[in-house]
Each structure stands twice: as C-alpha cells, then as structure tokens.
C-alpha cells in the first residue's frame, strides 16, 4: 500500500462511494497473513494460528494470524454470502481499505483522521453499502469500521511492546516445516516464528509476574494455544486438493 | 472367469498383513471390494523391522491414523537416519546416513563442491545438512507446534512391531471394515487355471479373488503352494543370523534419534531406541561365526552402551534367516508381501518400506478383471525384482567400501565375485563423478542418489573430479558457499530451538502436535 492512494475520508468526495461487505480473492482478501493485536488474541486463538514474523523496518517480530500456507492464499475464504468461513475475523481484515492517518491542523496540533485507499477493489459506485447517508452522516458500516480503527489504534502500542518483550526474553522460536498433502505434493512453510514453550516454562516468577502486570501473559498463552490451529490450515488445504 | 475381483484375502496377521489390510481398507469402499484377513491363532508373529523410512508418515496418514496415537500405542520414537560406527576401519570412526537430502539437492550437487574442498574440511554430512548437528545433539526433528506428520527435518520411526500390528488391526477392523478371521489354514483349493479358489480353514473355506500371502518366512501360498523358487543372496550378503535382546533404559533415559549400526569383526549390531526400551541385536554370518562367538561382541557392546552387567542380564533370542527373495512375487492370483516375499539383513530398514510399497502398488493398480491380473502381475514382478536388486546393491555398498581387514568376513565381502556387476560398474563411474539425479534411472528408485552420497563420502570414497571445466563454475561455487552458510545458520538455529527427543515425545503424546 503506497501512501499516495490514500485520501482523507470526507462526505463530499465520498458521498456516493459504496463498499463491498464480502470477502473474496477478487476483492483483495487473498492474503496469507494479517497483523493481529494483543486485544483480539483471545478471540482469534481458537480459529487462527497466531505466529510472528520479522517484518522489515521493525526492530522486533510482529504477531500475525496465518491465513494460508502459501503466498496469496487465504484458506478462510469460501463460497458463503460473507465469503469467510468462520465467525471470528481479524480486525485488520475487517477494516478493509480504511486507515488512521495523522494530520497537522493549522495550529500545529497533530490529530488522527480517517483515510481510505480510493483504488481498493472493495470501493466503487455501483454496488455495496454506501459509506455515507443521504444526509452526509456516517453509514452503519462506516460507523463500525471507525470503531475498529479506534481499537486498532489503541492496541497498537501495547502490541509493539508485547513483541519487543517476547523478543528480549528470547521466547520466540523459528517455525520451519515441510508437509505433504493428500495428493502427495510436498510444501514448505518458512520464515515464521512461534512461542518457545520450553523457554516459557523456564521463566522465573518475577518475570512471569511482570509479564502479567503489563498484560502480556494472557496474549502470550493465547498465542501458544493457537499453534494447534496450524493443523486446521493443513486440513483446509487438504480439502482443497 | 472374467468377473470383477471383489474379495481380497490376506493370509497372516503380522505387521505385513495388517499394514496391507490398512492400506487396502483405506483405499477401497467395502461395498465393492471386501478385505478379509486370516490370522493363525497359533503362529506367533516374528516382529521384524522396528525401523521405518520417512515414507511411513504418509502411509499412516493415508490409513487414517493420528500420529499422536501411533506414537503412544507403538511406543514409537522418531528416527532421523542411521549412525554408522566402525564400518571403515573398526577404530571408532563414525558417519551418518540422514533422511534429509543435502541442502539445495534439487538445484546443485553440493557433493561436487565438498570433494573439491570448497565447503571446508568437515565431514560430508555435517557440511550439507543441519540434520547432522541435530542428530549429534540428540534433538527431535521438529517442535511441538509443527503439525502431525509435518517436519522440520525429515524422519521415520522406531516402533514396537507387536504393538504396531495390534494398533493396525484394531483400526482396520473397527474403522475400515476389514474382516478378521482367527483360523488355521489346513489346505488350499485350486481352480482349473491354477488360481487359488479358497483357503480351507478349521472355520470353513474362505474363497477369494486375490490372495495376499503375508504368512512370514513360511511363505505358505507363494512358497509352499506354488513352489515359486527362492533366489538366495547369501553369496552377496553373507549375514543369515541375528542375536537379539531387549534392553531397558538405565539412569540415562535419553532416546537416540538415529538407528545405531556398529560393525564388529563378524557383522554389525543394531541399536534402536523406543520409548520404553532399546532393541539391540548382533547380525552375523553363520558361515563365519557361531552364535557363541558372537555373544562376547554383543556383551561388550551392551556394557559400553550403558547396560552394566552386559549380556548376562538377558536371554538373547536367536533368529535365523535365508537372505534372498522369491523369483517372482505375484503368481496367478496370489501376491506375497513381507517375509514371504523375501528378507535381507535389516541394515537400511528395508523390510517395512517394501511392505508399504507393495501395498501401495496393489492398491493403485488393483486389477478389475482376471484377464488384467496377468499384466498387473508382470508389472508388479518387474518393479519389485528391481527394488530387491537396488536394495541388495545399496547394502553391499556398505561392505565394499569398508577397509576392515581384521577378519575373513570383511575381506571376503570385498571379493569381486561377491559384488553385483551393476554395483561394480557404478563404483567405476563414481570414481570420476559424484552420484546425482542422473543415477536415479527410474522414478521408483529405492535409494535416492543422496543416500549413495552419504554412504560413499561417509566412508572415504574418493571421486577424482579434476578441474571444474564448466562455463558457470564460478556462479556454482558462489551458490555452494551460500548454501553452506545456510546449513551452518540452520544448524545453530535448530540446536538452539529444537526440543530434546524424549521431551517432544512426552509432550506430543500428552497434548498432540501443534498443541
């Protein structure tokens, strides 16, 4: 996503803009991963493997949900009306083409504004739900998206601190493996990181207590528990072949 | 009669019989192809082959068994290859034949560069795969977060054969619709064309369209009934006996993650670590040594490997076998799988993999008509004859490369008359060229050229390659260096992050993989 396609959301330019509520490959949802936040890990862990990945420009690896087992594959997309096979969907997928951006007003104060990617395939004039009401107010969907963006904005710093802490405590372990599908084809998953259970068990009481105070202990165990969902992805992929 | 075959009768309730029943039961819908297994209540199973190849992962997956349940019920452990000791000189030297291919094997032949000294002066296996370091450290080939049957480093299993047969039996009968008949076969009735019509048992006759002989060394159908000749391989691979013991773990309960194969002056000793015990056995040639002469070898090995009072603690079991295989495996409407088809010393754990391959081959080309069966049989026979030849050549390679001269046994193993011509020719070729993909003439080659590399260069075989005269030699060298750097980086990363073998097994059984 380059910044130049981002425009400040406003009820004049975007008065008749509509958004597709559905998920599909054609609408750009064929992502293998999406970033996740500490606040949503509890709800996501029963559905997605929550792993980490070193992402360029970030000092510590960032937590993400694994959606597919190869590039541009999202195994949670399906043929249902919604296009997504589970009830729980990560915030970053739900928010679609909307972002929170910073704007300096005339007095020099920086404040958050909502921006959108005007070229995103989910946006158009023909079909979908209107962003704004006839009166120029936020539509229901947009109202909800703004709520999501605020949650994301609030969780972001906590998530960064969380991953920095995990990295510092050396609780992150590479997770590389090869697997064979029912059709006999062999595949490799590489470049992802998981929670090192053995090291987690060796943490001192003091460290555990400080993790708890910072609100990191719960997401940490949620990530650990979520690792069993890798098997679900494998099963989903096997269903496809 | 040209009716579609619809009843498969398996004779024998050992590992081979139940593995075949599992594969066929999982493949076919019971309403069109029914599988019956006849097990003698009086014949005990031999239970050979406690080591498997990595292929067992996909076989178990196909049969529909969870890896967690398999590990638990069969007291199984993960095998990452074979660790050879004393095969070259008998002076404590070692090398590995790991299951993971050399890094970048599909793209570049690292052996070429290793021989030229481009990768440093470490052993071949340690230069081309991180599995060397992981085996040396006794770590597991994966983490708990890696799903069932998926792997970070490739692995097969060590398993308790008796428990394995019991687990397969329960699954085949309860979930796959295989019918289990406990009965002794007293006679065989034939059709006019020489086909087997039925097996007469003390519970009545059991008719079938295809009979699979898994009756063990006796080879009741292929051998006793059809008299298909036995092709002895004793002149190539002399070993025909084994002295086996089961050793409980001492205070050090670490489970080895490779099969240990330690040569002695008249053969070699296997050491296979399960969860609850080790299986240890001395393989030898009765023409070169008596069982009494072998006992001290086994005694010394047991004492050196942590069993303080040595052999005196145990009642060793003596197993005799005829090394070789049947001239054909599929005759009329009968196909032999397992010991009834042949047996050779378990140096590369080839027994169970042959059962898996036979079962898969039968499942994949199951003849729809009796007429078609002739063609299928011909193809099956050609395939498995070649597989046996490939196994024998590869096993013989271990002896031909040895420089031991401490007994007639080792010296005779290198006499030209005992070496298959095809192997002699390959060795002459490899004096000037490293084996690679060209050496895999067929897709169903038993041992990939990587296996040949690990054994050849683990045993100091010298390939004289001369100058690299390829136009792109510099690019190739740069790529080799990059791959070697990756092997080193992976080695240190895996050493840091892979769990110890026993701890992984305990947790996988308690919580399941990816849990």
Interface residues (C-beta under 8 A of the other chain):
Chain A: X49 X173 X174 X175 X176 X177 X178 X179 X180 X182 X184 X194 X195 X196 X197 X198 X227 X228 X229 X230 X231 X234
Chain B: X57 X58 X61 X62 X142 X143 X144 X145 X146 X147 X148 X149 X150 X151 X152 X154 X493 X497 X499 X503 X507 X512 X513 X514 X515
